[in-house]
Amino acid sequence: RGEGGHYASILLESKWRGSTEERSNSNERRTTNNEQTENAMVDLDEARQEYAERQQELVRMRERWIEEMREYSEYLRDRAERDGGGEAGG
């Protein structure tokens, strides 16, 4: 019976060591996962910043395009009035 107890304690000790190693590995995995999460969050922040910058650039481009179309429309209207007025008066 003494030997059985000895073997039981060896078995428990090996299980304890195994679980300690598993916890250690788990902590390492958790650290790696945390680092990956932090890196992903940094990447996400950078992507959001880049998206916001591009969106602002598109807004500026649209405003420029609207202004150019307004100017072109005025040019065409003025030219039509000039050309039409010249023919009617001539």
N, C-alpha and C positions, 0 to 999 in steps of 0.2 A: 504494500500500500504506500509505503514511503517513496518507492520509485515512481509509482503512478503520480503521486503529488509532484515529484520532481519533474517528470515529463510534462505534467500539466503546467507547471510554472514556466518551463522552457517554451512550451507552445504559446502561453499567454505573452511571454516576453517577446517572442518573435512576431506575434500579432501586433503587440504594442509598437515594436520598432517599425513594422510595416506601416501601421497607421500613422506613425510619426513621419515616416518618409512620404507617405501619401499626402499628409497635411503640408509638408514642406513643398512637395511638387505642386500641390494645389495653390499654395501661396505664391509660388513662382509663376504659375499660370495666371493667377489673378493679377499679379503685378504686370505681366505681359499684356493681359487683356486691358488693364487700366491704361497702360501706355498706348496701346492701340486705340482705345477710346479717346484718349487725349489727343492723339495725332489726328484721328478722324474729326474731332471737334475743331481742331485748328484748321484742317483742310476745309471743313464746312464753313467756318468763319471766313476764310480766304475766298471761298467760292461765293458766299453771300456778298462780300465786299466787291468782288469782281462783277457780280451780277448787277449790283446797285450802280457801279460806275458805268457799265455798258448801258444800263437802262437810262441813265442821265444823258449819256452820249446820244442815244436814240432820240430822246426828247429834244435835245438841242438840234439834231439833224432835221427832225420833223418841223421844228419852229423855223429853221433856215429855209427849208423847202416851201413852207407856207408863205413866208415872206417873199421868196423868189417868184412863186406863182402869182402872188398879189401884184408884184412889180411888173411881171410879164403881162398879166391881164390888163393893167393900166396902160402899158406900152401898146398893146393891141387895140385897146379902146381909143387911145389918142391917135394912133395911126389910121384907124377906121374913120374917125371923125375928120382927120386931116384930108385923107383921100376922098372920102364921101363929100366933104364940104367943098373941096376943090372942083370936083366934077359937077356938083349942083350949081356952083357959082360960075363955072366956066362956060 
